[in-house]
Amino acid sequence: MIDFSDAPGEGSALDRYGEFFPQTRDWFRTSSYGRLDYRPPPRSGTGCACPSRSPSTA
């Protein structure tokens, strides 16, 4: 989750995490024919706050 001072992100990082897991873990296991057991690290629910929008995206 990335927030900019002039464009805050919607939802929380933990919401986004819940949206993609455990489906991502299942996809890796299935696509590797069971050879890859992806276990993402526990999340704290915090994201990344960036100070301002990049001039190239303004």
Sine and cosine of phi, psi and omega as CSV:
sin_phi,cos_phi,sin_psi,cos_psi,sin_omega,cos_omega
0.00,0.00,0.81,-0.59,0.01,-1.00
-0.85,-0.52,0.77,-0.64,0.06,-1.00
-0.90,-0.43,0.65,-0.76,0.15,-0.99
-0.92,-0.39,0.46,-0.89,-0.04,-1.00
-0.87,0.50,-0.53,0.85,0.00,-1.00
-0.98,-0.20,0.03,1.00,0.01,-1.00
-0.47,-0.88,0.98,0.22,-0.03,-1.00
-0.91,0.41,0.59,-0.81,0.05,-1.00
-0.95,0.31,0.41,-0.91,0.00,-1.00
-1.00,-0.09,0.65,-0.76,0.00,-1.00
0.97,0.22,-0.08,-1.00,0.00,-1.00
-0.93,-0.37,0.30,-0.96,0.05,-1.00
-0.88,0.48,-0.59,0.81,0.01,-1.00
-0.92,0.40,-0.59,0.81,0.09,-1.00
-0.88,0.47,-0.71,0.71,0.00,-1.00
-0.90,0.43,-0.65,0.76,0.04,-1.00
-0.86,0.51,-0.72,0.69,0.01,-1.00
-0.91,0.42,-0.44,0.90,0.01,-1.00
-0.94,0.34,-0.54,0.84,-0.09,-1.00
-0.98,-0.22,-0.32,0.95,0.00,-1.00
-0.89,-0.45,0.67,-0.74,0.28,0.96
-1.00,-0.02,0.10,1.00,-0.04,-1.00
-0.84,0.55,-0.63,0.77,0.00,-1.00
-0.90,0.44,-0.68,0.74,0.02,-1.00
-0.88,0.47,-0.68,0.73,0.02,-1.00
-0.89,0.45,-0.65,0.76,0.00,-1.00
-0.89,0.46,-0.72,0.69,0.01,-1.00
-0.88,0.47,-0.66,0.75,0.00,-1.00
-0.90,0.43,-0.70,0.71,-0.03,-1.00
-0.93,0.37,-0.73,0.68,-0.07,-1.00
-0.94,0.35,-0.34,0.94,0.03,-1.00
-0.99,-0.16,0.19,0.98,-0.04,-1.00
0.82,0.57,0.64,0.77,0.08,-1.00
0.99,0.12,0.03,1.00,-0.04,-1.00
-0.99,0.12,-0.32,0.95,-0.03,-1.00
-0.90,-0.44,0.85,-0.52,0.05,-1.00
-0.92,-0.39,1.00,0.04,-0.05,-1.00
-0.97,0.25,0.82,-0.57,0.03,-1.00
-0.82,-0.58,0.98,-0.18,-0.01,-1.00
-0.92,0.40,0.51,-0.86,0.03,-1.00
-0.92,0.39,0.46,-0.89,0.06,-1.00
-0.86,0.51,0.60,-0.80,-0.03,-1.00
-0.96,-0.26,0.50,-0.86,0.01,-1.00
-1.00,-0.05,-0.20,0.98,-0.03,-1.00
1.00,0.01,0.06,1.00,0.02,-1.00
-0.98,-0.17,0.39,-0.92,0.00,-1.00
-0.86,-0.52,-0.41,-0.91,-0.02,-1.00
-0.91,-0.41,0.82,-0.57,0.05,-1.00
-0.97,-0.26,0.89,-0.46,0.01,-1.00
-0.99,-0.11,0.62,-0.79,-0.13,-0.99
-0.92,0.40,-0.59,0.80,-0.01,-1.00
-0.32,-0.95,0.21,-0.98,0.00,-1.00
-0.95,0.31,0.61,-0.79,0.03,-1.00
-0.92,0.39,0.64,-0.77,0.04,-1.00
-0.83,0.55,-0.49,0.87,-0.03,-1.00
-0.96,0.28,-0.27,0.96,0.00,-1.00
-0.95,-0.32,-0.01,1.00,-0.04,-1.00
-0.95,0.32,0.00,0.00,0.00,0.00
